[in-house]
Structure formats: C-alpha cells, structure tokens
Amino acid sequence: MGTLSDQITSWPVGRAAAAVFAPGQVLETLGDSTWRVRIASVSKLVASLVVLVALDEETLDIDEPAGPPGSTVRHLLAHASGLHFNQHRTVTAPGQRRIYSNTGIEQLADHLAGRAGMPFEEYQRRAVLEPLGMAATSLRGSPAHDVWSNVDDLSRLVLELLTPTLVSAETLRAATSIQFPELRGVVPGLGSFDPNPWGLGFEVRGDKSPHWTGSSNSPSTFGHFGGSGTFLWVDPEHQLAALALTDRQFGEWSLAVWPAFSDEVIRAHATTG
C-alpha cells in the first residue's frame, strides 16, 4: 500500500495536507500544515462542538423545540428534522427519515444565536476557536459548509474529539452515538443506506459500504467528509484519528484513495494487545 507519505503524494490532486493522531499527540503530519482551505462539510464538526458546549452550559436543551414544527435540537443535529438539503422547506415530518440538511445546521445556528443573545460566529469563536487556539480558523458564511482552516488548527479539534476538555466525556459519547437508529437515508456522494447511522452532527460509520473511511475502521468511527475534498475521522476503538485537506472536489477519486489511506493509518499505528 505504501507509506502514508507515498499515498498522499500519489493522490490525483494538486495539493494535499494531512495528519494522524492518537490521544494527546500528533503522530504524523504530511504536507503544509499551515495551508488554509475551505473545509466544506467538515465545518459541521466545528458547529456541532459549539452546540455541545451550549448544551453543557445549559444555553440549550437537546430536546427543546428548534427548526420546523415537531423538530428539536436533537433532530436538527442528527439530520432527522425533515428539512430539505439546502432549502427552507420540509420534505417529511421530523423523525421519519435521515435527510442530510445544510439548512438544518443553519437553522440550529440561528436558534443558538437567539438563545445566547449573540451571533453564532461570536459564540463559535468564544466557545471553541479561542479555547482551542484555532486562530487560523474562520467562519465565512454558512456554519454548515463555509469554515476555512488548516491542518494545524484542525489538529487541535481532533485532539479535543479524542480527549474532550470543552465538553464532558458523557456529552461527547452521546454526540458520537447513533441517534434515531432506525432511520434510513442518503449520504451525499456515497448512496442510500438502511439504516443510515448518525450522531449529533457526527456521521457514524456503522456498517456502511462503500464508505469514505477504511475497511479497518471500526463501526464506531465518527467524523465527516467535505465536498471540497476534505475529511476528518476519529476511531474510538483503535484510539486513532486522521484528517486530510485537498484542492480537488470530492468525487470517485476520493473513494479510490481515502479508504486505503485510512487502512494504512490503522495498520501503521494501531496498538496491538
């Protein structure tokens, strides 16, 4: 399969940067870790952590009404509100289907802003970016897909997801556990799954196939990929994580190389008993 460096160099992209992690440490960094790009839907992981902080601070309650009638904060985070992918209309009633929705994340951000009495961008900065030292990260539009960042800053996010300090371990476990486990739905770019497991903002790998993570990743692996050619995953079973940023839109090439990269991460760094 080649080393991680060999693999990333062979990707059909103009530019790429990546890193691999264990709890409390960066194991490898590949490429220019200061290169800033739009991380697309990996932005949702930042937004989700912001909401988790708000839950722990009791600014929000997970089951309070938010979004369309019958929907809650939990529904919006878990893509179970029934909202359309990118329009402010419902496709189905809440809790009926896993409909991946940028609109749902945007409505949740607006809801939090109202409850906190400050713009979501400011709350995100105070709750997550400043405490983690993510000075190169900025929100330039939708919290669902318009965060710009680099490997250095996202490394701080990954280490937080491996060993939480901003939220309780219990809150993070709940967020990375499957919500509404019976729901079927589509993962954009991958296909339809029944069921389609998702946590509170975090996609959960489960038994999905094909998938953008590796065949060696455990079903409990959580994270997100972005349409701009980015991904971030955390595997609690292997106690490993990885992220990558590229300059090429997600496509068939991604599914051809990302899983092999993820498998090599686990092969090279997983601790055997």
Backbone bond lengths (Angstrom), bond angles and torsions (degrees), N, CA, C in turn:
res aa  C-N    CA-C-N  psi(-1)  N-CA   C-N-CA  omega(-1)  CA-C   N-CA-C  phi
1 M - - - 1.468 - - 1.530 112.04 -
2 G 1.345 116.86 -21.02 1.449 119.71 -177.56 1.511 111.47 84.65
3 T 1.341 115.61 159.34 1.452 119.37 178.06 1.520 109.89 -68.29
4 L 1.333 115.74 168.46 1.461 119.70 177.97 1.523 110.28 -60.28
5 S 1.328 116.46 -39.78 1.453 119.91 178.93 1.533 111.17 -63.62
6 D 1.337 116.09 -42.51 1.467 119.86 177.41 1.519 110.74 -60.54
7 Q 1.330 115.66 -43.30 1.464 119.49 -176.92 1.525 111.53 -63.77
8 I 1.317 116.80 -49.67 1.461 118.94 -175.19 1.526 111.03 -66.63
9 T 1.325 116.87 -30.92 1.464 120.91 177.45 1.523 110.89 -67.72
10 S 1.324 115.86 -29.56 1.471 120.08 -177.39 1.524 113.15 -87.50
11 W 1.328 118.68 -6.28 1.457 120.39 179.68 1.527 110.21 -60.89
12 P 1.344 118.07 144.58 1.460 121.18 -179.01 1.527 111.89 -81.23
13 V 1.330 114.87 61.14 1.467 121.69 -179.08 1.520 108.14 -132.91
14 G 1.327 116.05 162.14 1.452 119.11 176.46 1.507 112.65 -78.08
15 R 1.345 115.36 -32.65 1.464 120.59 -175.11 1.512 109.38 -153.02
16 A 1.319 116.51 143.85 1.460 120.96 178.42 1.525 109.63 -152.62
17 A 1.312 115.30 151.95 1.460 122.51 173.33 1.517 106.98 -144.01
18 A 1.322 116.53 147.98 1.464 120.00 -175.62 1.517 110.05 -153.52
19 A 1.324 115.34 168.20 1.459 121.08 174.92 1.523 109.20 -156.19
20 V 1.340 114.52 156.60 1.461 123.01 -178.80 1.525 107.92 -129.09
21 F 1.332 116.08 143.93 1.462 120.71 -170.23 1.527 112.35 -137.15
22 A 1.325 114.77 152.66 1.450 124.50 161.96 1.527 105.77 -124.21
23 P 1.318 119.10 167.87 1.464 119.17 -179.80 1.529 111.95 -53.12
24 G 1.332 114.78 123.50 1.451 120.16 176.11 1.508 116.37 79.72
25 Q 1.323 118.68 1.62 1.466 118.37 -177.45 1.527 112.71 -151.59
26 V 1.326 113.86 147.94 1.450 121.99 171.24 1.523 106.70 -92.31
27 L 1.333 116.99 118.93 1.457 121.60 -176.43 1.523 112.45 -83.99
28 E 1.322 116.46 -40.24 1.469 121.43 179.80 1.518 108.74 -148.74
29 T 1.327 115.45 144.54 1.456 122.02 170.36 1.519 108.01 -126.54
30 L 1.307 116.95 132.14 1.462 122.69 -175.61 1.521 109.04 -124.89
31 G 1.322 117.72 129.77 1.447 120.74 179.86 1.520 112.00 82.69
32 D 1.325 115.58 -170.04 1.462 122.82 -177.07 1.524 109.74 -82.04
33 S 1.314 115.82 106.99 1.470 120.27 -175.45 1.520 112.90 -76.08
34 T 1.336 117.99 -6.50 1.468 120.88 179.20 1.529 112.67 -100.06
35 W 1.322 117.29 -2.17 1.470 122.57 -178.14 1.528 110.08 -69.64
36 R 1.334 117.48 120.51 1.463 122.49 -176.20 1.524 110.33 -95.72
37 V 1.326 115.43 134.49 1.459 121.80 178.53 1.522 108.95 -142.64
38 R 1.326 114.97 164.35 1.468 119.46 171.21 1.523 107.10 -75.68
39 I 1.308 116.86 124.89 1.465 120.16 -174.72 1.525 112.15 -91.40
40 A 1.345 116.68 4.13 1.466 121.77 175.67 1.531 110.38 52.98
41 S 1.329 118.46 -132.27 1.475 119.74 -171.73 1.518 114.54 -72.62
42 V 1.321 118.20 -7.63 1.468 118.79 168.37 1.530 109.15 -62.09
43 S 1.346 116.05 -19.99 1.468 121.46 173.01 1.516 111.89 -53.19
44 K 1.335 116.50 -32.41 1.463 120.39 -177.32 1.529 111.80 -63.10
45 L 1.331 117.73 -26.87 1.460 119.70 177.86 1.527 110.51 -69.67
46 V 1.330 116.56 -36.91 1.461 120.13 175.58 1.521 109.54 -65.55
47 A 1.335 116.70 -48.52 1.465 120.95 179.65 1.527 111.35 -60.03
48 S 1.322 116.50 -39.69 1.461 120.04 -179.08 1.525 111.45 -65.00
49 L 1.337 116.40 -41.18 1.456 119.02 177.99 1.524 110.45 -64.16
50 V 1.325 117.06 -37.06 1.467 120.76 175.79 1.528 110.05 -58.73
51 V 1.327 117.02 -46.15 1.467 120.55 179.47 1.532 110.83 -64.64
52 L 1.317 117.72 -38.07 1.471 120.15 178.03 1.527 111.04 -62.35
53 V 1.333 116.69 -39.80 1.463 119.54 174.99 1.523 109.88 -60.60
54 A 1.337 116.21 -44.18 1.469 120.08 179.15 1.519 111.81 -61.79
55 L 1.327 117.16 -35.31 1.460 120.56 177.22 1.524 111.05 -67.20
56 D 1.332 116.47 -44.92 1.464 119.56 179.43 1.524 111.68 -66.14
57 E 1.338 116.74 -31.98 1.462 120.92 178.63 1.526 112.09 -82.24
58 E 1.347 116.36 -4.67 1.459 124.09 -179.40 1.527 112.27 65.35
59 T 1.332 115.78 25.35 1.468 119.92 168.96 1.522 109.31 -71.79
60 L 1.337 115.64 -31.53 1.455 123.17 176.58 1.514 109.44 -127.77
61 D 1.336 115.38 159.92 1.461 122.65 168.36 1.519 106.99 -117.85
62 I 1.309 117.20 138.61 1.461 121.21 -172.85 1.528 112.46 -60.66
63 D 1.326 117.18 -29.18 1.461 119.51 -176.49 1.529 113.37 -109.38
64 E 1.334 116.82 20.21 1.465 118.89 174.63 1.527 109.91 -79.04
65 P 1.326 117.72 150.63 1.461 120.59 179.89 1.527 111.70 -60.30
66 A 1.327 115.42 136.07 1.462 121.52 176.47 1.526 107.63 -162.03
67 G 1.319 116.92 140.93 1.453 119.96 -178.44 1.517 111.53 86.07
68 P 1.329 118.09 -150.36 1.466 121.29 -177.33 1.526 111.48 -67.70
69 P 1.334 117.98 164.84 1.471 120.90 -179.90 1.529 112.01 -53.82
70 G 1.331 115.41 131.75 1.457 121.06 179.99 1.511 114.45 89.55
71 S 1.332 116.40 -9.13 1.463 121.09 -179.25 1.527 110.68 -93.18
72 T 1.335 115.32 155.88 1.464 122.60 179.07 1.521 109.77 -128.93
73 V 1.324 115.71 176.17 1.465 120.78 173.41 1.528 110.18 -55.19
74 R 1.335 116.04 -42.14 1.463 120.55 179.71 1.538 111.01 -60.46
75 H 1.324 116.82 -45.37 1.466 120.43 179.32 1.532 111.16 -59.68
76 L 1.340 116.61 -44.93 1.458 119.86 -177.59 1.524 111.60 -63.64
77 L 1.324 117.11 -44.72 1.465 120.77 -179.56 1.526 112.04 -65.55
78 A 1.328 116.08 -34.47 1.463 120.96 -175.02 1.524 113.11 -92.60
79 H 1.325 117.42 11.69 1.470 121.90 -178.78 1.531 110.53 53.81
80 A 1.320 115.04 44.01 1.464 120.80 -178.95 1.530 111.51 -125.94
81 S 1.328 116.90 17.62 1.465 120.45 -176.73 1.518 112.89 -81.96
82 G 1.335 117.24 -15.73 1.454 121.17 -175.49 1.505 113.90 89.12
83 L 1.348 117.65 -0.41 1.457 120.50 -179.68 1.527 111.59 -72.11
84 H 1.318 115.17 147.95 1.461 123.40 176.60 1.534 109.92 -62.10
85 F 1.310 116.61 158.95 1.463 122.58 -179.84 1.527 112.44 -53.40
86 N 1.329 117.43 -49.79 1.472 119.14 -176.41 1.523 113.59 -141.14
87 Q 1.327 117.28 20.85 1.458 121.49 176.76 1.523 109.89 -125.45
88 H 1.327 115.44 151.75 1.458 119.89 -177.72 1.529 110.06 -86.69
89 R 1.334 114.45 61.97 1.459 121.35 175.37 1.522 108.05 -147.65
90 T 1.328 115.16 155.99 1.457 119.17 -179.65 1.519 111.00 -92.27
91 V 1.319 114.54 147.38 1.456 122.10 176.20 1.523 109.83 -100.08
92 T 1.327 115.98 -32.51 1.455 122.09 179.15 1.521 108.72 -153.58
93 A 1.309 117.10 172.14 1.457 121.14 178.29 1.526 109.92 -69.66
94 P 1.339 117.47 155.35 1.461 119.64 178.05 1.530 112.19 -58.25
95 G 1.329 115.73 143.45 1.456 121.72 175.10 1.510 115.47 79.59
96 Q 1.333 118.21 10.42 1.457 121.16 -176.90 1.516 113.50 -99.54
97 R 1.343 116.50 -32.60 1.452 120.63 -176.49 1.520 109.34 -152.93
98 R 1.333 116.18 154.35 1.455 121.12 175.40 1.530 107.48 -87.58
99 I 1.331 116.08 96.86 1.460 120.76 179.53 1.524 107.75 -107.91
100 Y 1.320 115.38 104.60 1.461 121.40 -178.05 1.516 108.86 -59.42
101 S 1.349 117.12 125.27 1.450 119.71 -167.69 1.525 112.79 -140.96
102 N 1.338 116.08 112.28 1.453 119.78 168.36 1.527 110.46 -62.80
103 T 1.325 115.39 -37.92 1.461 120.62 -179.00 1.526 111.16 -59.32
104 G 1.332 116.57 -39.21 1.459 119.84 179.79 1.515 112.36 -61.74
105 I 1.331 116.96 -41.97 1.466 120.36 178.11 1.518 110.30 -66.98
106 E 1.318 116.80 -38.95 1.462 120.36 179.12 1.523 111.21 -65.99
107 Q 1.335 117.51 -41.56 1.464 119.63 177.94 1.525 111.00 -66.46
108 L 1.326 116.53 -35.05 1.469 119.48 177.68 1.529 110.28 -66.84
109 A 1.323 117.40 -40.38 1.462 120.76 177.64 1.530 110.66 -61.54
110 D 1.330 116.41 -41.77 1.464 120.16 177.43 1.531 110.85 -64.69
111 H 1.324 115.74 -39.55 1.469 120.40 178.98 1.528 110.56 -62.67
112 L 1.333 116.28 -44.69 1.461 119.80 179.15 1.524 110.99 -64.26
113 A 1.317 116.49 -40.70 1.457 119.79 178.82 1.523 111.04 -58.83
114 G 1.326 116.51 -41.50 1.461 120.23 178.31 1.512 112.77 -65.40
115 R 1.327 116.50 -41.01 1.466 120.59 -179.11 1.524 111.44 -71.47
116 A 1.352 116.73 -33.68 1.461 120.72 -177.63 1.524 112.51 -86.24
117 G 1.330 116.84 -17.44 1.456 120.35 -178.33 1.515 113.33 71.82
118 M 1.333 116.47 29.99 1.462 120.58 176.46 1.517 108.84 -154.28
119 P 1.312 118.93 157.30 1.461 120.65 178.06 1.530 110.89 -58.93
120 F 1.322 115.87 146.84 1.462 119.44 -179.83 1.524 110.94 -57.71
121 E 1.318 117.75 -40.15 1.467 120.76 -179.28 1.527 110.86 -56.98
122 E 1.332 116.98 -40.77 1.460 120.55 179.62 1.533 110.69 -69.39
123 Y 1.331 115.96 -42.48 1.466 119.20 178.77 1.529 109.89 -61.72
124 Q 1.340 116.85 -42.02 1.455 120.53 179.21 1.530 110.78 -61.09
125 R 1.317 115.48 -43.01 1.467 119.31 179.90 1.518 111.17 -62.82
126 R 1.332 116.92 -45.82 1.464 120.51 -177.24 1.526 112.77 -72.17
127 A 1.330 115.90 -37.02 1.464 119.70 -172.85 1.524 113.31 -82.76
128 V 1.338 117.07 -32.48 1.470 119.98 -171.96 1.525 113.30 -128.32
129 L 1.331 117.68 -54.89 1.460 119.55 -170.52 1.523 112.46 -63.79
130 E 1.333 117.64 -48.48 1.462 119.63 -179.34 1.531 112.25 -68.31
131 P 1.345 119.77 -46.78 1.471 118.48 179.54 1.526 113.75 -60.30
132 L 1.340 117.37 -32.69 1.462 120.31 -179.95 1.528 112.81 -88.80
133 G 1.322 117.54 -4.86 1.455 120.37 -179.60 1.511 113.43 72.89
134 M 1.337 116.72 32.25 1.466 121.26 -178.65 1.530 110.01 -90.74
135 A 1.332 115.64 66.90 1.461 121.58 -172.56 1.522 112.92 -72.51
136 A 1.325 117.89 -21.91 1.468 121.09 -178.66 1.519 112.54 -90.93
137 T 1.330 117.41 1.82 1.465 122.21 -176.60 1.514 110.24 -98.99
138 S 1.334 116.55 134.43 1.463 120.23 -179.49 1.515 110.57 -142.52
139 L 1.330 115.07 149.15 1.456 122.74 175.43 1.520 107.44 -98.42
140 R 1.338 116.43 118.66 1.463 120.56 -174.52 1.518 113.11 -112.68
141 G 1.309 117.30 12.20 1.462 120.97 -178.68 1.504 109.21 173.25
142 S 1.315 117.33 -124.68 1.457 121.82 -177.85 1.528 111.71 -66.79
143 P 1.334 117.42 131.16 1.474 119.56 175.65 1.519 112.58 -66.55
144 A 1.334 117.17 -11.35 1.459 120.80 178.73 1.518 112.81 -80.47
145 H 1.354 117.05 -24.94 1.472 116.76 -173.78 1.515 115.00 -158.47
146 D 1.331 119.25 12.38 1.463 120.19 -174.74 1.524 114.04 -122.33
147 V 1.324 117.44 32.50 1.464 120.72 170.91 1.529 108.79 -87.34
148 W 1.320 116.07 139.28 1.461 123.02 173.70 1.523 108.23 -111.63
149 S 1.322 116.22 137.55 1.462 118.89 -176.66 1.520 109.87 -160.19
150 N 1.327 116.16 -174.34 1.463 121.79 176.97 1.532 109.30 -141.36
151 V 1.320 115.77 175.27 1.466 120.00 -177.06 1.524 111.31 -63.18
152 D 1.327 117.48 -38.41 1.465 119.14 179.99 1.525 111.37 -58.20
153 D 1.338 116.55 -48.35 1.463 120.00 -178.64 1.524 111.44 -69.74
154 L 1.331 116.99 -44.11 1.460 119.34 -178.82 1.520 111.58 -66.48
155 S 1.328 117.28 -23.07 1.461 119.71 174.40 1.525 110.68 -61.20
156 R 1.314 116.33 -36.70 1.468 120.47 178.57 1.528 110.54 -67.23
157 L 1.332 115.96 -36.76 1.462 120.28 176.10 1.525 110.42 -65.58
158 V 1.325 117.10 -44.99 1.466 120.45 -179.44 1.519 110.86 -61.51
159 L 1.325 117.82 -45.29 1.466 120.32 -179.66 1.528 110.87 -62.38
160 E 1.327 116.16 -33.27 1.475 120.06 175.59 1.523 111.15 -66.30
161 L 1.331 116.49 -38.63 1.465 119.82 -179.74 1.529 111.65 -72.74
162 L 1.317 117.09 -24.45 1.469 120.63 175.41 1.521 111.36 -79.29
163 T 1.327 116.75 -38.83 1.471 121.91 -178.62 1.520 108.05 -139.70
164 P 1.315 118.90 89.19 1.468 121.02 -170.88 1.530 113.56 -67.19
165 T 1.323 114.30 140.58 1.464 121.58 174.95 1.524 111.28 -125.33
166 L 1.341 117.01 -27.25 1.463 120.90 -178.48 1.518 112.21 -83.25
167 V 1.324 116.79 -25.35 1.464 122.37 177.14 1.524 108.06 -130.17
168 S 1.313 116.01 165.38 1.455 119.52 178.76 1.522 110.69 -72.62
169 A 1.323 115.57 155.65 1.463 120.24 176.28 1.523 110.39 -59.95
170 E 1.327 116.65 -34.77 1.468 120.78 179.80 1.526 110.84 -65.77
171 T 1.326 116.62 -41.36 1.464 120.44 179.09 1.517 110.78 -63.82
172 L 1.334 117.24 -43.57 1.461 119.49 179.85 1.525 111.25 -67.19
173 R 1.336 117.09 -38.25 1.468 119.31 177.38 1.518 111.00 -61.17
174 A 1.329 116.23 -42.34 1.470 119.55 178.37 1.526 110.69 -63.91
175 A 1.332 116.40 -40.05 1.461 120.45 -177.34 1.516 112.22 -68.34
176 T 1.320 117.36 -27.25 1.465 120.71 -178.07 1.525 111.35 -103.58
177 S 1.323 116.28 12.67 1.462 122.60 172.40 1.525 108.78 -99.06
178 I 1.301 116.46 154.00 1.465 120.60 -174.28 1.520 110.84 -69.14
179 Q 1.316 115.47 129.32 1.462 123.51 176.39 1.527 108.67 -105.62
180 F 1.332 116.76 139.63 1.469 121.46 -177.39 1.537 109.51 49.11
181 P 1.328 117.39 61.97 1.468 121.35 -168.17 1.520 115.49 -63.16
182 E 1.318 117.94 -17.90 1.467 119.82 -176.83 1.530 113.42 -83.81
183 L 1.326 117.77 -7.72 1.457 119.69 -170.68 1.524 112.70 -75.24
184 R 1.323 114.99 136.53 1.462 121.81 172.00 1.512 108.84 -96.95
185 G 1.325 116.21 163.58 1.456 119.17 177.62 1.506 111.56 170.98
186 V 1.316 114.78 -176.30 1.464 122.11 -175.35 1.520 110.04 -108.16
187 V 1.329 116.37 135.24 1.462 121.71 165.62 1.525 105.74 -95.43
188 P 1.337 118.63 112.30 1.465 119.90 -176.69 1.523 111.82 -52.72
189 G 1.324 115.17 130.63 1.449 120.53 179.41 1.507 114.55 87.80
190 L 1.338 117.71 -12.69 1.466 121.25 -179.27 1.516 112.21 -112.77
191 G 1.328 116.81 -47.17 1.453 120.09 -179.25 1.505 112.59 137.96
192 S 1.337 115.33 -171.57 1.462 122.84 -177.64 1.520 110.03 -94.86
193 F 1.336 115.87 138.93 1.463 121.24 -179.06 1.525 109.53 -133.53
194 D 1.307 115.30 140.99 1.466 121.50 178.56 1.529 109.14 -137.46
195 P 1.351 116.45 99.37 1.465 127.64 4.25 1.531 111.79 -83.72
196 N 1.334 114.34 171.55 1.463 122.34 179.17 1.532 107.76 -120.62
197 P 1.344 117.25 86.64 1.466 119.69 -172.03 1.527 113.56 -66.76
198 W 1.324 114.81 139.15 1.461 122.14 178.48 1.520 108.40 -149.81
199 G 1.320 116.35 146.73 1.454 121.44 174.11 1.510 110.35 -97.25
200 L 1.337 115.51 -147.43 1.459 120.97 178.14 1.528 108.43 -92.85
201 G 1.318 115.54 79.85 1.448 121.85 -178.24 1.513 114.26 93.82
202 F 1.320 116.60 -19.12 1.460 122.01 -178.50 1.527 109.73 -101.87
203 E 1.327 116.93 127.17 1.457 118.42 171.85 1.520 108.49 -69.58
204 V 1.327 117.33 136.98 1.465 122.72 175.93 1.519 107.44 -107.16
205 R 1.329 116.70 129.82 1.459 120.40 -173.67 1.517 112.90 -61.05
206 G 1.325 117.37 -48.85 1.455 120.26 -176.13 1.522 110.70 57.00
207 D 1.327 115.61 -137.53 1.467 121.12 -179.44 1.524 112.42 -105.82
208 K 1.325 117.82 22.77 1.460 121.01 -176.92 1.533 111.56 -61.91
209 S 1.306 114.86 135.36 1.462 121.11 175.95 1.531 108.15 -152.75
210 P 1.338 117.48 125.11 1.466 127.03 2.46 1.521 111.89 -72.72
211 H 1.337 114.63 165.00 1.454 119.27 177.95 1.513 109.45 -147.22
212 W 1.330 115.00 159.77 1.469 120.27 -177.52 1.523 112.59 -81.81
213 T 1.357 117.91 -15.44 1.462 120.53 171.93 1.523 108.44 -86.95
214 G 1.329 117.10 -176.83 1.453 120.59 -175.60 1.512 113.70 -90.00
215 S 1.315 116.07 163.28 1.460 120.78 176.34 1.524 111.15 -65.97
216 S 1.343 117.37 -20.06 1.465 121.47 178.60 1.517 112.62 -84.77
217 N 1.327 117.14 -14.15 1.466 119.28 178.85 1.515 110.32 -66.11
218 S 1.313 116.42 139.79 1.459 120.78 179.59 1.530 110.45 -72.86
219 P 1.342 117.53 158.17 1.470 120.18 177.74 1.523 113.28 -59.60
220 S 1.322 117.45 -22.63 1.462 120.25 -179.22 1.524 113.25 -81.97
221 T 1.325 117.78 -2.31 1.464 121.58 178.37 1.528 110.18 -56.25
222 F 1.333 115.73 134.98 1.462 119.82 179.64 1.530 109.67 -131.38
223 G 1.329 115.52 157.37 1.453 120.40 179.10 1.510 111.79 159.33
224 H 1.338 116.04 -144.31 1.466 120.44 -178.24 1.513 108.69 -169.37
225 F 1.338 115.79 151.71 1.456 118.97 167.02 1.518 108.16 -116.14
226 G 1.343 114.75 162.17 1.451 119.82 -178.72 1.508 111.90 -121.87
227 G 1.317 116.27 148.57 1.446 121.92 -178.70 1.515 113.99 -64.84
228 S 1.337 117.34 -14.47 1.462 120.72 177.78 1.522 112.01 -84.70
229 G 1.349 116.54 7.13 1.454 120.24 179.33 1.511 113.25 89.44
230 T 1.325 116.09 40.58 1.463 122.32 -177.25 1.525 109.95 -126.44
231 F 1.324 117.00 153.96 1.473 119.43 172.07 1.524 110.55 -153.65
232 L 1.318 114.34 158.22 1.466 122.93 175.94 1.516 107.08 -150.34
233 W 1.341 116.87 124.21 1.463 119.80 174.85 1.521 110.71 -133.83
234 V 1.325 114.18 152.28 1.465 123.13 174.33 1.516 107.22 -127.81
235 D 1.325 116.90 128.67 1.464 121.77 179.64 1.524 108.66 -111.93
236 P 1.339 117.99 100.90 1.467 120.50 -176.93 1.528 113.61 -63.09
237 E 1.329 117.06 -30.89 1.464 119.54 -178.52 1.524 111.06 -70.27
238 H 1.319 116.51 -44.17 1.470 120.46 179.50 1.525 112.40 -85.90
239 Q 1.348 117.28 -9.26 1.465 121.89 -177.35 1.530 110.61 54.61
240 L 1.322 114.73 46.97 1.451 122.44 177.97 1.532 109.27 -136.26
241 A 1.317 115.20 159.78 1.463 120.85 176.47 1.516 108.62 -149.46
242 A 1.324 115.77 158.77 1.458 121.05 178.57 1.516 109.84 -150.56
243 L 1.322 115.05 151.85 1.458 120.63 173.37 1.513 108.43 -143.26
244 A 1.319 115.63 154.07 1.457 121.35 176.13 1.522 109.84 -148.71
245 L 1.317 115.24 143.94 1.461 123.31 175.66 1.520 107.94 -123.97
246 T 1.324 117.17 139.12 1.465 120.90 177.31 1.522 110.11 -137.44
247 D 1.324 114.98 174.94 1.463 120.42 178.55 1.527 111.83 -108.29
248 R 1.355 116.84 21.02 1.463 120.00 -179.85 1.516 109.51 -126.86
249 Q 1.319 116.03 135.51 1.462 121.40 -179.76 1.537 111.00 -57.65
250 F 1.342 115.12 145.26 1.463 120.96 175.65 1.525 109.99 -54.24
251 G 1.327 115.97 140.05 1.459 121.34 178.06 1.512 110.66 -170.72
252 E 1.318 116.59 -162.53 1.462 120.41 -179.13 1.523 111.91 -57.71
253 W 1.329 116.13 -32.91 1.468 119.31 179.39 1.526 110.92 -59.25
254 S 1.341 116.31 -36.69 1.469 120.78 -177.51 1.528 110.88 -62.00
255 L 1.337 115.54 -46.16 1.460 120.06 -178.99 1.523 111.71 -71.79
256 A 1.326 116.80 -15.79 1.460 120.21 176.83 1.522 112.33 -82.48
257 V 1.349 117.49 -26.60 1.470 118.57 -174.18 1.529 114.73 -119.42
258 W 1.318 118.73 -31.20 1.466 119.47 -177.87 1.529 113.30 -62.55
259 P 1.332 119.84 -45.92 1.464 118.44 179.87 1.534 112.65 -60.00
260 A 1.337 117.70 -39.38 1.461 120.27 178.88 1.525 110.60 -64.88
261 F 1.320 116.84 -38.67 1.462 120.99 176.61 1.527 110.20 -61.76
262 S 1.336 116.21 -46.11 1.461 120.69 -179.82 1.518 111.38 -63.07
263 D 1.323 116.88 -40.91 1.463 119.75 177.66 1.524 111.33 -63.06
264 E 1.334 116.54 -37.62 1.467 119.62 179.24 1.529 111.06 -69.61
265 V 1.343 117.07 -35.57 1.472 120.13 174.57 1.519 110.05 -55.62
266 I 1.332 115.87 -47.52 1.465 120.13 -177.00 1.516 110.43 -70.97
267 R 1.331 117.53 -40.72 1.463 120.02 179.47 1.531 110.54 -61.70
268 A 1.335 116.23 -41.67 1.457 120.23 -174.82 1.518 113.75 -78.59
269 H 1.329 116.70 -28.22 1.462 117.96 -168.75 1.529 115.53 -124.26
270 A 1.311 119.03 -10.39 1.468 119.15 -179.31 1.527 109.97 -65.29
271 T 1.304 115.32 138.01 1.455 121.49 178.80 1.512 108.84 -85.42
272 T 1.304 116.21 126.34 1.466 119.29 176.77 1.514 108.94 -95.65
273 G 1.359 114.04 145.09 1.450 120.23 -173.50 1.460 115.26 -66.78
